[in-house]
Amino acid sequence: MSTPHSYPVKPSASEASDADLELIGEQNLCLACGTAVSGSELYQHYAICPNCRFHFSLPAQQRLELLADPGSFKEVNRFLPFLDPLSFSERVPYRQRLVQAQHRTGLREAVVTGTCRIGGNPAVLAILDFGFLGGSLSCVVGEKLALAFELALRKKLPIITVVSSGGARIQEGVLSLMQMGKTAAAARRLHPKGIPFISVLASPTTGEAYASFANLADIIIAEPGAIVGLAPFTVVEKVTAKPLPPDAHTAESHLAHGLLDLIVDRTQLRHLLSVLLDLLSSRYRLTLVKKGRLFELVERPRGTAWQAVQLARHQERPTALDYIARISSSFVEIHGDRVCGDDQAIVCGLADISGEAVVVIAEERGRPDERGRNQGRAYPEGFRKAQRAMRLAAKFQLPLITFIDTPGAFPGLESEERGIGNAIANCMALMSNLPCPVLAVLIGEGGSEGALALGVADRILMLENAIYYVVAPERAATILYREPRRAAEIAPSLKLTAHDCRELGVVDLVIPEPEGGAHTDPDEAARLLKKYLLAQLLELQSQSPDKLTKARYQKFRRFGQRGPLIRSAISKQWAQLQYLMGRGVDELIERLPSKPKEETVPEKQTGSSPPGPG
């Protein structure tokens, strides 16, 4: 995946004269850097500049060869009849333009649709070709796309669209505009049936295609440097009335603003699609070979509350990404809230854990010198991105695993203005009703609302040295004593340790860590986490979605009720009483006088005794 500004952008017409562009074409030079590309194998195979990796336009047939498994593509609906609904009059008749485009491209229309296999996974594939009248949405193109979505729905196959389009077909007027509604409605029908939809945006992707089906995909991918946006670049520049930033209207800009999931080099696209299809079309579930209790927890001597705080905040303590890398064999990160931004404090994606696909949401605090993570303090866009991931889990019936490690949501003014309260509330509400297994793991610091936003789960697990609190000890000391330095003194009263939370019923399971804390042996910490995580996932997967949601509601409904609290207190007091009684019995036994040792008495002889002297 690329990062913003990492790829050059094709020069616009205002930046290069017609003579310059003609010279570039004649000499087979890169449009971005001017390097000669004709002899490059990378250019011949992928149409990519070997110097700056600028991605040239590709015809539909070449894209088919790059994406589909050899010999697997079968075209459908190739010969839909041509329509000229307006009898459009122009200098060159519309029918003649179509014939010229057909001869030039070898296509019947601007889209090719069919079925294929990608990495062995069956799928429906639809590719728009910008070389055919700008890849515009004619009535035939709209019909072929709608039929492709219906084919995917009927055969329960994932669908991939590769979009390179300039918008509407002017010669078909408002009927061309109506294709937006047609394709958007057709794409939407996949959602309740759990059919995966992946959209790939090539350059350019603008106008009606961009603002309809292309933006409704579960996962949106773009090629590096692609021109992406609703209005043409020149229109945006004119309306803005000032020079635009160098990356404006590009895939990189869209990624930075949370509108894309990934930017992927063309050479890696087929592999990524194959992995995504594996995960979104997962056909495997974990099973239990032997019934019974899987693992016994080992009770360890407990440290102080302040020691737990220090271990939870240790700079070398493994972060969420450290655990994800160790417990999953593959992980595809998705980005953006599809509204305005991508918050790096929250990481979302699809992962493979022991052969089973899961959705992962993690609060990532990063390292002290790492910029962008904000120590795990998420903005509203981070929580909105999390909601996207939750909906993916619900749609594809995949288990959801959250990793909690944050001192709290970001409390700044910009966070308030962008709706932090609304974002947190919607996270909790959505989580509470997900029709799939939900597991939350507190791996470090569980700070207040920011932690609970990802903590409404069927099973709540907590690492041995993690902490969970309503307010940080320093803040509590400031509020109660006006002295932050008394944080260590007040920490025990907050009942924030893993064992405290377990006794209160807030967490279901405490996961042991390596001696000295998870930072002393991250590999062993990850092994233990994975072991307990899989055990809980196995238990949950045997339950129906309806049973899961009802039990999850009841779980949180009971928090703070008098009955459970009394039972917890009685259970704790009874355990203490048993301990004291046992200790008292031991002391009583020690105080009892020991039994005197018996002296050895010689046995009486039965025979006659020898006569004594005298």
C-alpha positions as CSV (number, residue, x, y, z in Angstrom):
1,M,0.0,0.0,0.0
2,S,1.3,3.4,-0.8
3,T,1.3,6.5,1.3
4,P,0.1,10.0,0.2
5,H,2.3,11.9,-2.2
6,S,4.4,8.8,-3.0
7,Y,3.5,8.6,-6.7
8,P,3.7,11.3,-9.3
9,V,0.5,12.5,-10.8
10,K,-0.2,12.7,-14.6
11,P,0.2,16.3,-15.8
12,S,-3.0,18.1,-16.7
13,A,-3.6,19.8,-20.0
14,S,-2.8,23.2,-18.3
15,E,0.7,21.9,-17.4
16,A,1.7,20.5,-20.8
17,S,1.1,21.8,-24.3
18,D,-0.3,19.7,-27.1
19,A,3.2,19.7,-28.7
20,D,4.8,18.4,-25.5
21,L,2.2,15.6,-25.2
22,E,2.6,14.6,-28.9
23,L,6.4,14.4,-28.5
24,I,6.0,12.3,-25.4
25,G,3.7,9.9,-27.3
26,E,5.9,9.6,-30.3
27,Q,9.0,8.7,-28.2
28,N,7.2,6.4,-25.7
29,L,8.2,8.6,-22.8
30,C,6.6,8.5,-19.3
31,L,4.0,11.2,-18.9
32,A,5.2,12.0,-15.4
33,C,9.0,11.8,-15.5
34,G,9.9,11.7,-19.2
35,T,11.8,8.4,-18.9
36,A,11.8,6.2,-22.0
37,V,9.6,3.2,-21.3
38,S,9.2,1.3,-24.5
39,G,12.0,-1.3,-23.7
40,S,10.9,-1.9,-20.2
41,E,9.4,-5.3,-19.3
42,L,7.5,-3.6,-16.5
43,Y,5.9,-1.3,-19.0
44,Q,5.2,-4.0,-21.5
45,H,3.5,-6.2,-19.0
46,Y,1.9,-3.8,-16.6
47,A,2.0,-0.4,-18.3
48,I,4.0,1.0,-15.4
49,C,7.0,3.4,-15.7
50,P,10.1,1.6,-14.4
51,N,11.5,4.9,-13.0
52,C,8.7,6.6,-11.2
53,R,6.0,3.8,-11.4
54,F,3.5,6.1,-13.1
55,H,0.5,3.9,-14.0
56,F,-0.6,4.3,-17.6
57,S,-4.2,3.5,-18.8
58,L,-4.9,-0.1,-19.6
59,P,-7.4,-1.6,-22.1
60,A,-10.0,-3.9,-20.7
61,Q,-8.5,-7.0,-22.3
62,Q,-5.1,-6.4,-20.8
63,R,-6.7,-6.0,-17.4
64,L,-8.5,-9.3,-17.8
65,E,-5.2,-11.0,-18.4
66,L,-3.6,-9.4,-15.3
67,L,-6.5,-10.2,-12.9
68,A,-8.2,-13.4,-14.0
69,D,-6.7,-16.9,-13.7
70,P,-5.6,-18.1,-17.1
71,G,-8.5,-19.4,-19.2
72,S,-11.1,-18.8,-16.5
73,F,-12.9,-15.7,-17.9
74,K,-16.3,-16.3,-19.6
75,E,-17.9,-13.2,-20.9
76,V,-21.7,-12.6,-20.4
77,N,-24.2,-10.2,-22.1
78,R,-21.7,-9.3,-24.9
79,F,-24.3,-8.6,-27.5
80,L,-26.8,-6.3,-25.9
81,P,-28.5,-4.2,-28.7
82,F,-27.3,-0.6,-29.3
83,L,-29.6,2.2,-28.3
84,D,-29.7,5.8,-29.6
85,P,-32.7,6.9,-27.5
86,L,-32.4,10.6,-28.4
87,S,-31.4,10.3,-32.1
88,F,-28.7,12.7,-31.0
89,S,-27.5,15.1,-33.7
90,E,-23.9,16.3,-33.8
91,R,-21.0,16.8,-36.2
92,V,-20.2,13.1,-36.1
93,P,-23.3,10.9,-35.8
94,Y,-23.5,9.0,-32.5
95,R,-23.7,5.6,-34.3
96,Q,-20.6,6.4,-36.2
97,R,-18.7,7.3,-33.0
98,L,-19.7,3.9,-31.6
99,V,-18.5,2.0,-34.6
100,Q,-15.2,3.9,-34.5
101,A,-14.8,3.0,-30.8
102,Q,-15.6,-0.6,-31.5
103,H,-13.0,-0.9,-34.2
104,R,-10.4,0.9,-32.0
105,T,-10.9,-1.2,-28.9
106,G,-12.3,-4.5,-30.1
107,L,-15.2,-4.1,-27.6
108,R,-18.9,-3.9,-28.2
109,E,-19.4,-1.2,-25.4
110,A,-17.4,0.5,-22.7
111,V,-17.8,-2.4,-20.2
112,V,-16.8,-6.0,-20.3
113,T,-18.6,-8.4,-17.8
114,G,-18.3,-12.0,-17.0
115,T,-17.3,-14.7,-14.6
116,C,-13.8,-15.8,-13.7
117,R,-11.5,-17.1,-11.0
118,I,-9.0,-15.0,-9.2
119,G,-6.5,-17.0,-7.1
120,G,-8.9,-20.0,-7.4
121,N,-11.8,-18.0,-6.1
122,P,-14.9,-17.7,-8.4
123,A,-16.1,-14.1,-9.0
124,V,-18.0,-11.9,-11.3
125,L,-15.8,-9.3,-13.0
126,A,-16.8,-6.0,-14.7
127,I,-14.2,-3.7,-16.3
128,L,-14.9,-0.3,-17.7
129,D,-12.6,0.8,-20.5
130,F,-11.8,4.5,-20.7
131,G,-10.6,4.0,-24.3
132,F,-14.2,3.4,-25.4
133,L,-15.8,6.9,-25.4
134,G,-14.3,7.7,-22.1
135,G,-15.8,4.7,-20.3
136,S,-19.0,6.7,-20.0
137,L,-22.3,5.3,-18.7
138,S,-24.6,4.6,-21.6
139,C,-27.9,2.8,-21.3
140,V,-26.1,-0.4,-22.5
141,V,-23.3,0.0,-20.0
142,G,-25.7,0.6,-17.2
143,E,-27.7,-2.5,-18.2
144,K,-24.6,-4.7,-18.4
145,L,-23.5,-3.5,-15.0
146,A,-26.9,-4.2,-13.4
147,L,-27.0,-7.6,-15.0
148,A,-23.5,-8.3,-13.6
149,F,-24.7,-7.4,-10.1
150,E,-27.8,-9.6,-10.5
151,L,-25.6,-12.5,-11.7
152,A,-23.5,-12.1,-8.6
153,L,-26.6,-12.1,-6.4
154,R,-28.2,-15.1,-8.2
155,K,-25.0,-17.2,-8.1
156,K,-23.9,-15.9,-4.7
157,L,-20.5,-14.9,-6.1
158,P,-18.4,-11.9,-5.1
159,I,-18.2,-9.1,-7.7
160,I,-15.2,-6.9,-8.6
161,T,-15.6,-3.8,-10.7
162,V,-12.6,-2.0,-12.2
163,V,-13.6,1.5,-13.0
164,S,-12.1,3.9,-15.5
165,S,-14.8,6.3,-16.6
166,G,-15.3,10.0,-17.3
167,G,-19.0,10.1,-16.4
168,A,-22.2,10.1,-18.4
169,R,-22.8,9.5,-22.1
170,I,-23.8,13.0,-23.4
171,Q,-25.4,11.6,-26.5
172,E,-28.0,9.7,-24.3
173,G,-28.9,12.6,-22.2
174,V,-30.9,12.2,-19.0
175,L,-31.3,8.4,-19.7
176,S,-27.5,8.1,-19.2
177,L,-27.9,9.9,-15.8
178,M,-30.5,7.4,-14.8
179,Q,-27.9,4.7,-15.0
180,M,-26.5,6.0,-11.7
181,G,-29.7,5.1,-9.9
182,K,-29.9,1.8,-11.7
183,T,-26.4,0.6,-10.8
184,A,-26.6,2.0,-7.3
185,A,-29.8,0.1,-6.6
186,A,-28.4,-3.1,-8.1
187,A,-25.2,-2.9,-6.0
188,R,-27.2,-2.2,-2.9
189,R,-29.1,-5.5,-3.3
190,L,-26.0,-7.5,-2.5
191,H,-25.7,-6.2,1.0
192,P,-28.5,-8.1,2.8
193,K,-27.4,-11.3,1.1
194,G,-23.8,-11.0,2.3
195,I,-22.3,-10.9,-1.2
196,P,-18.8,-9.3,-1.2
197,F,-18.3,-6.3,-3.5
198,I,-14.8,-4.9,-4.2
199,S,-14.3,-1.7,-6.3
200,V,-11.0,-0.8,-8.0
201,L,-10.6,2.8,-9.2
202,A,-8.2,3.4,-12.1
203,S,-7.4,6.7,-13.7
204,P,-9.7,8.5,-14.3
205,T,-12.7,7.6,-12.1
206,T,-15.0,10.6,-12.1
207,G,-18.5,11.7,-12.7
208,E,-21.5,9.4,-12.6
209,A,-19.6,6.1,-12.3
210,Y,-17.7,7.5,-9.3
211,A,-20.8,8.8,-7.6
212,S,-22.9,5.6,-8.0
213,F,-21.9,1.9,-7.8
214,A,-18.1,2.5,-7.5
215,N,-18.5,4.1,-4.1
216,L,-20.9,1.5,-2.6
217,A,-18.3,-1.3,-2.4
218,D,-17.3,-3.1,0.8
219,I,-13.7,-2.5,0.0
220,I,-12.5,0.4,-2.3
221,I,-9.0,0.1,-3.8
222,A,-7.3,2.6,-6.1
223,E,-4.3,2.5,-8.3
224,P,-1.4,4.9,-7.4
225,G,-1.8,8.5,-8.8
226,A,-5.3,7.8,-10.2
227,I,-7.5,10.9,-10.9
228,V,-10.5,10.3,-8.6
229,G,-13.4,12.6,-7.9
230,L,-17.0,13.7,-8.8
231,A,-16.2,16.8,-10.9
232,P,-13.5,17.1,-13.5
233,F,-10.2,18.6,-12.3
234,T,-10.7,21.8,-14.4
235,V,-14.1,22.4,-12.9
236,V,-12.9,22.0,-9.3
237,E,-10.0,24.4,-10.1
238,K,-12.4,26.9,-11.6
239,V,-14.9,26.8,-8.7
240,T,-12.1,26.9,-6.1
241,A,-10.7,30.1,-7.8
242,K,-7.2,29.3,-6.6
243,P,-4.5,26.8,-7.4
244,L,-5.2,23.3,-6.1
245,P,-2.7,21.3,-4.0
246,P,-0.4,19.0,-6.1
247,D,-2.3,15.9,-5.0
248,A,-5.8,17.3,-5.2
249,H,-8.3,15.0,-6.9
250,T,-6.0,12.0,-6.6
251,A,-6.2,8.6,-5.0
252,E,-3.6,9.7,-2.4
253,S,-5.8,12.7,-1.4
254,H,-8.8,10.4,-1.1
255,L,-6.9,8.0,1.1
256,A,-5.8,10.8,3.4
257,H,-9.3,12.0,3.7
258,G,-10.8,8.6,4.6
259,L,-12.5,7.9,1.2
260,L,-10.5,4.8,0.2
261,D,-9.4,1.6,1.9
262,L,-6.1,1.0,0.0
263,I,-3.8,2.2,-2.7
264,V,-2.2,-0.8,-4.4
265,D,0.4,-1.0,-7.1
266,R,-0.9,-2.8,-10.2
267,T,1.7,-5.5,-9.8
268,Q,0.2,-6.4,-6.4
269,L,-3.5,-6.0,-7.3
270,R,-4.2,-9.6,-8.3
271,H,-2.6,-11.0,-5.1
272,L,-4.5,-8.6,-2.9
273,L,-7.8,-9.4,-4.6
274,S,-7.1,-13.1,-4.1
275,V,-6.4,-12.6,-0.3
276,L,-9.5,-10.4,0.1
277,L,-11.7,-13.0,-1.7
278,D,-10.3,-15.7,0.6
279,L,-11.2,-13.7,3.7
280,L,-14.6,-12.3,2.6
281,S,-15.7,-15.7,1.2
282,S,-14.3,-17.7,4.1
283,R,-15.5,-21.3,4.1
284,Y,-13.8,-22.4,7.3
285,R,-14.7,-22.4,10.9
286,L,-12.7,-23.6,14.0
287,T,-14.0,-26.8,15.6
288,L,-13.4,-28.4,18.9
289,V,-11.8,-31.9,18.7
290,K,-12.1,-32.7,22.4
291,K,-14.8,-31.4,24.7
292,G,-14.2,-30.2,28.2
293,R,-12.4,-27.3,29.8
294,L,-9.5,-26.4,27.5
295,F,-7.1,-24.5,29.7
296,E,-6.7,-23.9,33.4
297,L,-5.7,-20.5,34.5
298,V,-2.6,-20.3,36.7
299,E,-3.1,-18.0,39.7
300,R,0.0,-15.9,40.3
301,P,1.0,-13.6,43.2
302,R,-0.6,-10.2,42.6
303,G,1.3,-7.0,42.5
304,T,0.0,-3.6,43.6
305,A,-2.4,-1.5,41.6
306,W,0.3,1.1,40.9
307,Q,2.6,-1.6,39.6
308,A,-0.1,-2.7,37.2
309,V,-0.5,0.9,36.0
310,Q,3.2,1.1,35.3
311,L,3.3,-2.2,33.5
312,A,0.3,-1.3,31.4
313,R,1.9,1.9,30.3
314,H,5.4,0.5,29.8
315,Q,7.0,1.9,26.6
316,E,8.1,-1.5,25.4
317,R,4.8,-3.2,26.0
318,P,3.5,-4.9,22.9
319,T,0.9,-2.8,21.0
320,A,-2.1,-4.1,19.1
321,L,-0.2,-4.3,15.8
322,D,2.5,-6.4,17.5
323,Y,-0.1,-8.9,18.6
324,I,-1.9,-8.9,15.2
325,A,1.3,-9.6,13.4
326,R,2.1,-12.6,15.7
327,I,-1.3,-14.3,15.9
328,S,-2.5,-13.9,12.3
329,S,-1.1,-15.4,9.1
330,S,-2.5,-12.6,6.9
331,F,-3.9,-9.2,7.7
332,V,-5.4,-6.6,5.2
333,E,-5.8,-3.2,6.8
334,I,-8.7,-1.0,5.6
335,H,-8.7,2.7,6.0
336,G,-11.1,5.7,6.3
337,D,-14.5,6.5,7.7
338,R,-15.8,7.3,4.1
339,V,-16.7,10.7,5.4
340,C,-13.7,12.9,6.1
341,G,-10.6,11.2,7.5
342,D,-8.6,8.2,8.5
343,D,-7.5,8.1,12.1
344,Q,-4.3,6.0,12.6
345,A,-5.1,5.6,16.3
346,I,-7.6,2.9,15.3
347,V,-6.6,0.1,13.0
348,C,-9.2,-2.0,11.2
349,G,-8.9,-4.9,8.9
350,L,-9.5,-8.5,7.9
351,A,-7.2,-11.2,9.4
352,D,-6.7,-14.9,9.2
353,I,-6.3,-16.5,12.6
354,S,-5.6,-20.3,12.6
355,G,-7.4,-20.6,9.2
356,E,-10.5,-18.6,10.2
357,A,-11.3,-15.2,8.8
358,V,-12.0,-12.5,11.4
359,V,-12.6,-8.8,11.5
360,V,-10.1,-6.9,13.7
361,I,-10.5,-3.4,15.3
362,A,-7.6,-2.2,17.4
363,E,-6.6,0.9,19.3
364,E,-3.0,1.4,18.4
365,R,-1.0,3.6,20.7
366,G,2.3,3.2,18.7
367,R,5.7,3.9,20.1
368,P,6.7,7.1,21.9
369,D,8.5,8.5,18.8
370,E,5.8,7.4,16.3
371,R,3.7,10.2,14.9
372,G,0.1,9.9,13.9
373,R,-1.0,7.3,16.4
374,N,-1.7,10.0,19.1
375,Q,-1.0,7.4,21.8
376,G,-4.2,5.6,21.0
377,R,-6.4,8.6,21.6
378,A,-9.0,8.3,18.8
379,Y,-10.8,11.1,16.9
380,P,-14.5,10.7,15.8
381,E,-13.3,9.4,12.4
382,G,-11.5,6.6,14.1
383,F,-14.6,5.4,15.8
384,R,-16.6,5.8,12.5
385,K,-14.0,3.7,10.8
386,A,-14.5,1.1,13.5
387,Q,-18.3,1.1,12.8
388,R,-17.5,0.3,9.1
389,A,-15.5,-2.7,10.3
390,M,-18.3,-3.8,12.6
391,R,-20.8,-3.7,9.7
392,L,-18.4,-5.8,7.6
393,A,-18.3,-8.4,10.4
394,A,-22.1,-8.4,10.5
395,K,-22.6,-8.6,6.7
396,F,-20.2,-11.5,6.2
397,Q,-20.9,-13.2,9.6
398,L,-17.3,-13.0,10.6
399,P,-16.2,-13.0,14.3
400,L,-15.2,-9.5,15.5
401,I,-12.1,-9.2,17.7
402,T,-11.2,-5.8,19.3
403,F,-7.9,-4.9,21.0
404,I,-8.3,-2.1,23.6
405,D,-5.3,0.0,24.5
406,T,-6.0,3.7,25.0
407,P,-5.9,6.4,27.7
408,G,-9.2,7.6,26.3
409,A,-10.7,9.4,23.3
410,F,-9.0,12.6,22.1
411,P,-10.6,15.4,24.2
412,G,-9.7,18.4,22.0
413,L,-12.1,21.0,20.6
414,E,-11.8,19.6,17.0
415,S,-12.9,16.2,18.3
416,E,-15.9,17.7,20.0
417,E,-16.8,19.7,16.8
418,R,-16.6,16.6,14.7
419,G,-19.0,14.6,16.9
420,I,-16.9,12.4,19.3
421,G,-19.9,11.7,21.6
422,N,-22.0,10.6,18.7
423,A,-19.3,8.4,17.3
424,I,-18.7,6.6,20.6
425,A,-22.4,6.2,21.3
426,N,-23.0,4.7,17.9
427,C,-20.0,2.3,18.3
428,M,-21.4,0.9,21.5
429,A,-25.0,0.7,20.2
430,L,-23.9,-1.1,17.0
431,M,-21.6,-3.5,18.8
432,S,-24.4,-4.5,21.2
433,N,-26.5,-5.9,18.4
434,L,-24.0,-7.4,16.0
435,P,-25.2,-10.9,14.8
436,C,-21.7,-12.4,15.1
437,P,-19.3,-13.5,17.9
438,V,-17.7,-10.4,19.5
439,L,-14.5,-10.6,21.6
440,A,-12.8,-7.7,23.3
441,V,-9.2,-7.9,24.7
442,L,-7.7,-5.3,27.0
443,I,-4.0,-5.5,26.2
444,G,-2.8,-2.4,28.0
445,E,-4.6,0.7,29.2
446,G,-8.4,0.7,29.1
447,G,-9.3,4.4,29.5
448,S,-12.9,5.3,30.1
449,E,-15.3,5.9,27.2
450,G,-12.6,5.4,24.5
451,A,-12.1,1.9,25.8
452,L,-15.7,0.9,26.3
453,A,-16.5,2.1,22.7
454,L,-14.8,-1.1,21.6
455,G,-15.7,-3.2,24.7
456,V,-19.4,-4.2,24.3
457,A,-18.6,-7.8,23.6
458,D,-19.8,-11.4,24.3
459,R,-16.5,-12.1,26.0
460,I,-14.2,-9.5,27.6
461,L,-10.6,-10.7,28.1
462,M,-7.9,-8.8,30.0
463,L,-4.2,-9.3,30.1
464,E,-2.8,-9.9,33.6
465,N,-1.1,-6.5,33.8
466,A,-3.7,-4.4,31.9
467,I,-5.8,-1.8,33.6
468,Y,-9.4,-0.6,33.1
469,Y,-10.7,2.5,34.7
470,V,-13.4,5.2,34.6
471,V,-10.8,7.9,35.3
472,A,-7.0,7.8,35.3
473,P,-5.3,7.6,38.7
474,E,-3.6,11.0,38.2
475,R,-6.9,12.6,37.3
476,A,-8.7,11.0,40.2
477,A,-6.0,12.3,42.6
478,T,-6.3,15.8,41.1
479,I,-10.1,15.7,41.6
480,L,-10.2,14.3,45.1
481,Y,-6.9,15.6,46.6
482,R,-5.8,18.4,44.2
483,E,-2.5,16.5,44.1
484,P,-1.7,14.4,41.0
485,R,1.3,13.0,42.8
486,R,-1.0,10.9,45.0
487,A,-2.0,8.8,42.0
488,A,-0.3,5.7,43.4
489,E,-2.2,6.1,46.7
490,I,-5.6,6.3,45.0
491,A,-5.0,3.6,42.4
492,P,-6.1,0.6,44.6
493,S,-9.4,2.3,45.4
494,L,-10.2,2.6,41.6
495,K,-10.2,-1.2,41.3
496,L,-8.6,-1.0,38.0
497,T,-6.4,-4.1,37.9
498,A,-7.3,-7.2,35.8
499,H,-8.1,-9.2,39.0
500,D,-10.2,-6.4,40.4
501,C,-12.2,-6.2,37.2
502,R,-12.6,-10.0,37.2
503,E,-14.0,-9.9,40.7
504,L,-16.4,-7.2,39.8
505,G,-17.6,-9.2,36.8
506,V,-16.5,-6.6,34.3
507,V,-14.2,-9.0,32.5
508,D,-14.7,-12.7,31.9
509,L,-11.2,-13.9,31.8
510,V,-7.7,-12.8,33.0
511,I,-4.9,-13.9,30.6
512,P,-1.5,-14.6,32.2
513,E,1.5,-12.7,30.9
514,P,5.2,-13.8,30.9
515,E,7.0,-13.2,34.2
516,G,7.8,-9.5,34.5
517,G,5.1,-8.4,32.0
518,A,4.3,-8.8,28.3
519,H,7.2,-6.6,27.2
520,T,9.8,-9.1,28.5
521,D,8.7,-11.8,26.0
522,P,6.2,-10.5,23.3
523,D,6.2,-13.8,21.4
524,E,5.1,-15.7,24.5
525,A,2.6,-13.0,25.4
526,A,1.1,-13.4,21.9
527,R,1.0,-17.2,22.2
528,L,-0.9,-17.0,25.5
529,L,-3.3,-14.4,24.1
530,K,-4.0,-16.5,21.0
531,K,-4.6,-19.7,23.0
532,Y,-7.2,-18.1,25.3
533,L,-8.7,-16.1,22.4
534,L,-9.3,-19.2,20.3
535,A,-10.8,-21.1,23.3
536,Q,-13.4,-18.3,23.8
537,L,-14.1,-18.1,20.0
538,L,-14.8,-21.8,19.9
539,E,-17.4,-21.5,22.6
540,L,-19.1,-18.5,21.0
541,Q,-19.3,-20.0,17.5
542,S,-21.7,-22.7,18.6
543,Q,-24.4,-20.1,19.5
544,S,-26.9,-18.7,17.0
545,P,-26.8,-14.9,16.2
546,D,-30.1,-14.4,18.0
547,K,-28.8,-16.1,21.2
548,L,-25.5,-14.1,21.0
549,T,-27.3,-10.7,20.8
550,K,-29.7,-11.5,23.6
551,A,-27.0,-12.8,25.9
552,R,-24.8,-9.7,25.1
553,Y,-27.7,-7.4,26.1
554,Q,-28.3,-9.3,29.3
555,K,-24.6,-9.2,30.1
556,F,-24.5,-5.4,30.1
557,R,-28.0,-5.1,31.5
558,R,-26.8,-6.7,34.7
559,F,-23.9,-4.4,35.4
560,G,-24.6,-2.3,38.5
561,Q,-27.7,-4.2,39.5
562,R,-28.1,-4.9,43.2
563,G,-28.4,-8.7,43.0
564,P,-25.2,-9.4,41.0
565,L,-23.3,-7.0,43.2
566,I,-24.5,-8.6,46.4
567,R,-23.7,-12.1,45.0
568,S,-20.2,-10.9,44.1
569,A,-19.7,-9.4,47.5
570,I,-21.0,-12.5,49.3
571,S,-18.8,-14.8,47.1
572,K,-15.8,-12.6,47.9
573,Q,-16.5,-12.6,51.6
574,W,-17.1,-16.4,51.6
575,A,-13.8,-16.9,49.9
576,Q,-12.1,-14.7,52.5
577,L,-13.9,-16.6,55.3
578,Q,-12.8,-19.9,53.9
579,Y,-9.2,-18.6,53.8
580,L,-9.4,-17.4,57.3
581,M,-11.0,-20.6,58.6
582,G,-8.3,-22.6,56.9
583,R,-5.6,-20.4,58.3
584,G,-7.1,-20.6,61.8
585,V,-7.3,-24.4,61.7
586,D,-3.7,-24.5,60.7
587,E,-2.7,-22.2,63.5
588,L,-4.7,-24.3,66.0
589,I,-3.0,-27.5,64.9
590,E,0.3,-25.8,65.4
591,R,-0.6,-24.8,68.9
592,L,-1.7,-28.3,70.1
593,P,0.8,-30.0,72.3
594,S,2.7,-32.7,70.4
595,K,2.1,-36.3,71.4
596,P,4.9,-37.6,73.8
597,K,7.1,-40.3,72.4
598,E,6.6,-43.7,73.8
599,E,9.6,-45.5,75.5
600,T,10.6,-48.8,74.2
601,V,9.8,-51.6,76.7
602,P,11.8,-54.9,76.4
603,E,9.7,-57.9,75.7
604,K,9.0,-60.4,78.6
605,Q,10.9,-63.6,78.1
606,T,8.9,-66.8,78.2
607,G,11.7,-69.2,79.0
608,S,13.5,-69.7,82.4
609,S,15.8,-66.9,83.3
610,P,19.4,-67.8,83.9
611,P,20.3,-67.8,87.5
612,G,21.8,-64.6,88.8
613,P,25.0,-64.4,90.6
614,G,25.0,-65.6,94.1
